[in-house]
């Protein structure tokens, strides 16, 4: 009865207008937030149904409508690749709107609640439009809607200076990326003669021109994806936005950068092996440095933000492997690399959204993001603790959850390049395999630190001791995400046909269309081992619970080194737990320590503090901008506010332009001949 495209467009329309009821109704009314949630969930269901129908029927749909703008057209299409990225857009936006009912109710946030819900809907709309777009101008229209909506969402609490700074840094980075995309689309138009998307023929452009297109795409989409060192906006924006906004930023918005790379790199013909090698190296750098910087963080949401940089690195490693396979004609490398890249897009969208929503539950209960002020929350927030643990296991790539499956695909592809037939790709691959293993090990260490300091032990602060479990809308959305993580981890064979469709639909897949994932990876064995492992965990948990209910377990204090009255301050903090690892990477992290100075007979109260700043933003970009500001200050001598002087400046500029256009003798000849 309905085509996939019509269902998706209906979903886009519903989420776009979901925030309007709140703006039209009185700010004291709670009906606006409920109508917004209802429309957003309805739109998400329509959109998910359309995306699912693409995979069931094997076909999508296309449509076009002319615009008055030159070269612009409402050219839209939903194919397997677009449907794959539409699924997390609609899923996370729908669940996030439900989560917001408990986390950001209108009654407690009358000043910002309506604005947040309005831009939540426009963000989801912009994301869906640019995925559907098949015209460069329409793509940039959706891109700008997404960028501006995210700017207002990040700046929801704009009365706080750190929030304003984070939102403006995001906007600056977003528009630097947009400028790169403007140049890329202009160059593509120069090559193809149209703004419509289509593969470029080998004869249409030389390698130099294509390399410029590749570089512009890497900068424009890499900035949006948060690829190191283009990640400068990401930690501040994720940390300071409302937690469900952080979830959609990390789980969905970052992946639009990956979508752009996958889509447009597929259009470029005959990629040299250096492109894939560069992507592989950038992925390794982003993965390692992302998790290393996460280890040094004391802010729970900033820690999760750096793990987004890490996982984007893993995704780009898979894409780099696929590009190398395409360059050397190895379809198995292309299939494993691209399938691992795309599946990790889904997986990261699920477990990172779960983790940010779990962090939001902690913030909702304790009103702090500082890890060293938390502790013991598993006692008062057992549901949040369990669901956060599911996300932590998944993000570390441990079985039986979904992160293990997508990383295994990339591992298998990288191992295949290490044989004699992969000698041309062996340097980058030989570097990538142990680096991917190190990323996983460091991620485990980081989440042991985070989970232990937040949920285990005893409360370090009065706010943590008074924590309470979050309301049902917040817990329910996290349960859905956790169930999705478990489903993909336990039954990866269910998503294999979807990945096969997407890989074969990628313009750069070439001869990989006939090769199936099940032919290069034993998915049945993975499902069996994962199910058995999950069953053993369930049995062990049931036995422990049964023993606790039957046998009275005495409550005693933790071993306290002989102290009669143990205190919360005797516990490891997040910084002390990670001190050895932070010290190992000191040359990169450059941690700053403020040691207490105890002087005098009656010394004042001092505290030990340590923090790790972002090296790229604080060490490179901010000093450069301050120097630029210093030089610009010197130009202010010409700004007096007098109109006469401004007219004189315009006249001088006009004369200079005329002298540049006409030589002096030609200008004098024209003046005197008149």
N, C-alpha and C positions, 0 to 999 in steps of 0.2 A: 504493500500500500504506500510506503514511504521509501524514497531513495536515501542512501546514506548521506548524500550532500544536503538534502532537505532537512533531515533530522539534525545534522550538525549546525546548519544555519539557524534552525529554530532554537537550538541550544544557545548559540551565540547571541541571538536577539534577547532571550530571556535573561541571561546573565548580565547583558549590557544594561538593561533597565532595572535590574534587581535593586539598585540603590536609590531609585527615584522615590518610592513610597516614604522612606525615611526623611527625605528632603521636603516632601510636600506636607507631611503630617507634623504636628506640634512636637517640639523637642522632648517634652515630657512623656509623650506617648510611646508605649512599648510595642504598639501594633506595627510600627514602621520596621523595626528590626526583625519581627517575625515574618512580615511579608517579604522583606529582603531575603531572608533565609529560605523561605518557601520558593521564591522565584529562582534563586541561585541553585537550589537543589533540583528543581524541575529542569532548569536549563542543563545542569550537569548530567542528569539522566538521559535527556534527549541527545546530548553530545556523545555520551558513552555508548548509547544504543547505535548511533550512526557509525562510530568508530568500530564497534564490534561487528556490525553488519558488513563492513568492508572486508574483514577477515573471514567472515562466514561465506559470503558470496564470491569473494575474490575480485570484486570490482567496486569502484566508488562512483564518481560522477564529476562532471565539470559544467561550468556555466560562465557566461561573459556578458557584461553590460558596459557600454561605452560611457566614459566620463567626458565632461567638457575640457578637462586638462589635456594639454598636448602629450600624446604618447601614453596616457593613462587609460586603464580599462579595469572594470571589476571582473577580472579573470580569476576564477577560483576553481579549485579541484581538490578532491579528497582521494588520495591514493594510499597505498599500504604504509609508506614512510610517514606521510602526514597523519594518518590515523594512529600510528604508533605514538607520535608525540601529542596528539590530541587527548589520548587516554589519560595521562597524568595531569594535563591541564584541567580537564573537567572533574577528575576524581578529587584532586587536592583542593580545587576551588570549592567544590560542593561540601566536602568534609570540613574545610576551614570555616565556611559560613556557619555550620552547625556549632563548631568549636567556639566561635566568637560569641554565641549566645551566653555561654558561661564565663568566658574569659574577658570579654569586653562588652558587658551589658550596657545598654543605653542609660539605665538609671544611675550607674556609677561613672559614666563618661559622657555626660550630656554635651560637652563642648566638642568632642571629637568622634563620637560614635557614629553619627549620621554621615560625616565626611568619610570615615574609614569604610563604611559599607558601600558608599557610592563608588569610591575609587577601587574597591575590591572587585566590583562588577566590571568596571571599565578595564581593569588589568586583565581579567580573564578574557574579555572580549578582544582586546588588542592581541593577546597571545594567540587566540584561535584564528584571528584574521590573518596574521602574518604566516601561520602554518598553512592556511588554505590558499594564500595568494600565489598567483602565477604571473604576476606583473610586478616589475621593480618598484613602481610608484606606489601601488597598493601595499606591497611589502613594507616599504618605508613608512607608509601611513600607519599600519598596524604596529610597526616598531616604535614609532613616536608615541602612540597611544599607550603602549606598554611602558615606555620609559617615563613619561610624565605621571602616569598613574602610580608607578612604583615610587617615584620621588615623593608624592604626597602621602603615600602609605608609610614610607620610612620616616617621614617627618610628622607622623601623627601627634606625637607629644612635642610639638615645636616650641613649647615654653622652656624646654631644657636646652642649654647651650650645646651639649655633646650630641643631642639629636639633630639640631640644626646643622652642625658641622658635618655629621655623617650624611645627611640628606644632600647637602650641597656638593660634597665630595662625590657622592653617587651620580648626581646630575652632571657634573663636569666630566666624569669618566664615561657616562652614557653618551654624551654628545661628542666626545672625541671619537668614540666608536662609530657613532652615526656619520661623522664626517668621512671616516674611512670607508664606510659603506656607500656614501654618496659617490666617492671617487671610484669605487669598484663598479657600481651600476653604470656610471658614465662610461667607464672603459668597456664594460660588456656591451653597452649600446653602440659604442664605436666599432666593436668587432662584429656584432650580429645585425646592427641596424634596427633593433627593436628592444623594447623593455620587457617583452614576453620572455619567460624562462624556457630555455631549450638547450640541449647539449651543443657544445662548440665543436665544429669540424676541425680535423687536423690541419687542413689547408687554410683556415680562416685567421690564424694568429701564430706568430712565432713564439719560441720558448721564452724570450725576454718579456714579451707582453703578458704571456700566461703566468710567468713568475711574479710580475707586478700584481696581477689579479689575485694570485694565491697569497701574497704578502698582505694585501689590503683585507682580504677575507680573514686571514689569521689575526690581524690586529682588531678589526671591527667585531668579529664574533668572539675572539679570545678575550676581549675586554668584558663582554657580556657574560661569558662563561666563567670568568674569574681565574683564568689560567695564569699561573705564576710566570713572569712578574707583572702581569696586567691585572692583578687581583686587588689593587689598592683600595677600591671602594667597598670591597666585600666584608671585611671583618667589622668595620664600624656600622655599616647598614644592617647586617644581620643581628648584631648585638643590641642595637638601639631601637629597632622596630618592634612592634607588638609581636608576640611569639608566633601567632598563626600567620602573620605577614612574613616573618622570617622563614616559616615552613614553606610558603609558596615561592619565596625568593630563591631559597636553596633547592627545593624539590622540583621547581618548574622553570623559573625565569632563567636560571643558569643554563638549563638544558636547551633553551632557545639558541644560545650561542653554539652548542653542539649541533643542533638541527641545521643551523645555517652552514656550518662547516661541512656536514655530511651532504646536504643538498647541493651546495655549489661546487664542492670538490668533485662530486660525481659528474658535473657538467663539463669539467675541464678534461681535455683529451691527453692521452699518453703522458701521465705524470712522471717526471724523473724520480729516481729512487731517493734523491736527496730530500724531496718533500716529505715522504714518509719517514725518513730518518730524522728529520728535524722535528716532526710531530712526536716521534717516539722519545727523543731526548727531552723535549719540552714537557711531555707527560711525566717522565721520570723525575725531572727537576721539580715540577709542581707537586707530584706525589710525595716526594721525600721532604721537601721544605714545608709543605702544608702540614704534615703530621708532626714535624719537628717544632714548628711554631705553635701548634696546638698544645704540645707538651708544656710549654712555658706559660700558658694562660691561667689566670685565676678567675676570670669571668666565664661562667658556664656556657653562655651563648656565643661568646667570642671563640671559645674552644671549639664548639661545634662548627662555627663559621670557617675556621682554618681546616677542619676536616672536609668541608665542601671543596676547598682548594685541592686537598689530597685526592678526593674521589674524582674530581674533574681531571686530574692528572692520570688516573687509572683509565678513565674513559678515552682520553686522547691517546694513551698508549695503544689501546685497541684500534682506534682509528688509524694511527700511524702504521700499525702492523697490516691493516687492510690496504692502505695505500702502497706499502712495500710489495705486498702480494700482487696488487694490480700492476705495479711497474715491472715485475719480473715474470708475470704470467702464472703465478701459483694461486689457483683458485681456493685451495684449502686454507692458505694463510688469509686470504680475503674473507672467506666465510667465517673462520674462527675469530679473526680480529674484529670484523664489523658486527658479528653476532654478540661477542663479548662487550663491545662498546655500547651497542643498543640495549642489551639486557641490563647492563649496569646503569644506563639512563633510567630505566624503570625501577631497578632495585634501589638506586640512590634516592630517587624521588619518594619511594615508600619509606625506607628506614630513616632517611634524614628528616623527612616531615614528621615521622613518629618521634624522633629524638627532640626536635624543636618543640613539638607539642608537649612532650614530657617535661622539657625545661620550662615551658610556659606554665605547666601545672605546678612546678616547684616555685616559680616566681609568684604565681597566684596565691600560693599558701604562705610564703615566707616574705614576700616583698623584697627579695634581694637575689642578685645573680652571682654574688661573690661565693666561690666554692668554699673558701676558708671560714665562712660564717654559717655553713650548713652542717649536716651530719645527722645520722640517726633517723632520717626521714622514712626509712622502710617500715618503721614501727607505726607511724601515724599516717603514712601514705602507701599502703601495701600495693594497691592496684597500679599507681604511678610507678613505683619501684620495679614491679614485675614487667610492665610494658616498656619502661626505659631500658631494662636489662635485655629484652628481646631486640630492641633497636641497636644496643651496644654490641651484642653478639653478631648481628647481621652486618654492621658496618665494619667489623673486624675481619669479615670474610671467613667466619667459622661455620662448619656444618652444625645443624642441618638447615640453616636459613639461607635466604636468597643471595646474599653477598658472596657466598662461597661459589655458587654456580657460575655467576658472570666472571668472577676472577679466574675460575678454573678454565673457562673458554679462552681467556687471554693467555693464561699459562700454557695451555696446550698448543696454541698458535705460535707462541714464542719458542717453545721447545722444538717445534717442527723446523724452525729456521736454523737450528744449530747443527743440523746434519751436513754432510758434504754438499748436497744440492743447494743449501742455503748459505754458501760461503760469501756470496755478495752482500748478504744482510747480516752476517755474523757479528760484526763489531757492535752495532746498535743493539742487537738482540742479546748478545752475551752480557751487555751492560744492563739490559732491561730485566732479565730474569731474576738475578739476585736482588736488584733494587725493588722489584715488586714484592719479593719475599720480605725484605727489610721494612717496606711500608706496612705490611701486615703485622709484623712483630711490634713495630713502634705504635701502631694503632691499638693493639692489645694492651700495651703498657699504659697508653694514654687513657683508655677507658677503664682500666683497673683503677687508675688514680681517680678519675672523675666519679665513677660509681661508688668507690669506697669512701671518698671524702664527702659525697653528697648524701648517700643513702645508708651507709653503715656507720658503726661506731655510735657515739653519742653527740647530742646537739652542742655545737660550739657557740651558739648565740640564742638569745631568748626568743627571737622570732622563729628559729628552727624548732625550738621546744614546743611552741604553740601551733605548729603546722597542722593542717587538716586536709582530708582528701578532697579532691576537686569534684565539682558537680557532674551529673550524668552526661550532659552533652560533650564535655571535654573527655571523659573517660571512654565514652562510646566511640568517638572518632578514632581514638588511639587504638582501641580494640580492632576496628576494621583494618587499619594499617598493619597492625601486628599480624592479623590473620592472613593478609596478602603476602607479607614477608615469609610466613611459614608455608603458605600454599606453593609459592614459586620454589622455595628451597626443597620441599618434600616431593614435589611433582614437576620438575623442570620440563618433563616430556610434554606437558600441557601447553607450554609457551613455545616449544620448538617449531610447530607449524606456522605460528605467527612470525617468528624470526625468519623462517625460510621465505615467507612471502615478502618481508621487508628487504632482505638481502637481495633477492632476485629482482625486486623492483628498483633497486638503487642503480642509477644510470652507469655507475662505474663498475658494476659487478661483472660485466662481460660474460665470460663463460662459467661464472660461478652459479648461474641460475639452476643448473641441473644437479648441483652438489647439495645434499641435505646435511643439516647439523647432526642428525642421528647417525650419519655415515662416518663422521669424524670424531664423535664423542659418545661414550657409552652412557646415555641418559638413563636407561633402565637401571643400570648398576648404581648410578648416583641416587636415583629415587629409592631403590631398595636399601642402600646403606643409610641414607638420611632417615628413612622411615624407621629402620631398626634402631638407630641412635636415639631418635625421638621417643620410641617406645621404651627403651632402657631408662631414659631420663624420667619418663612418666612413672614407670614402675618404682624407680628409686625414690621419687618424690612421694608416691603413695605410701611406700613403706615407712619413710621418715615421718610422714603425717600420722600414720596409724600408730607408730610407736609413741609419738608425742601425746596422742589422745589417750593411750592406754596406760602409759607410765608417767608418774608425776616427776617432772624434771625440775630440780631445784634451781632457783635463780641466785647466781653468785656473781660477784664482781670480776672483771677481767684482771688477769695477772698484772700487778701494778708496781713491780720492782721493789716491793716492800713498803710502799707508801700506804698509810692507813686510810687516806681519803683521796682516792684518784679523782682527777678533774679532767674536763674536756680538753684543756690545754696540753695535756700529756700525749694527745694523739698526733699522729703524723698529719701535717697539712699537705695541701696539694703541691706547694712549692718544695717542701722537704722530700716528698715522695719522688718527685721528678728531678731532684737536684743533680743526681749523677748523670742522667741523660742530657739535661740542659747543659751541664758542664762539658759533656762530650762534644756538643755542637756549639760551644761558646763562640767560636770564631764567626759563625753565621748568625746566631741569635743575638749576640751582644747584650746579654742581660744586664740590667741596672740594679744595683743593690744599695739600699740606704740603711746603713748600720747605726744602731743607737750609740750615742755619745754620752757616757756616764761620767760626769765631772762634778766636783764640789762635794761638800758634806751632805747637802740635801739636793740631790740631782732631780731634775724635772722628769716627768714621764716621757719615755721614748719607746718607739716601736721599730721593729725590724721589718723592712718592706723590700720586696723585689718585684720587678716587672720586666716583661719582654715587649718592646715596641716593634712595630712593623718596620723592617729595615728599608724597604722600598719607599714607603710613604714618608716615614719620619726621617730616614737617613738620606734620601735622595730628592724626592719630589718637593717636600715642604721646604727644605733649605733653598732649592732652586727657585721656588716661587717667592720666597722672602727676598732673595737677591733681586729678582725681577721687580718686585714691589718697590725695593729701594731705588732702583734706577727709574722707575716710572714716577716716583715722587718728585724727581728733578724736573719733570715736564710740567708739573703743576704751576710753575712760575708763569706760564702763559694763560692760566685760567683765573681771570679776575671777576667774571660775571658781568662785564660790560659789553653790550651788544656791538658797539662801534669796533672794538678790537676783534670780535669774532667775524665781523664783515671784512675787516682787513685781512684776517687769516684766510678767508675764503678767496679773496681777490689774489693774494699771494699764491695760493695753491693753484688757482686757475691760470695764472701767468706761467707757473712752472710747468703745468700740463701742456700749455700751448707751446712753450719752448721745446718741450719734449716731442710734440707732434710735428711742428714745423721748425726747420732750421732758422737761425736768426736772420740770415739774408733773405730767405723766402718770406718770413714774417714782415720784415721791413719793406720789402718790395710791394707786398699786398697793401700795407698801410698807406704808403706814399702814392701808389697808383690810384687809390681811391680819392 
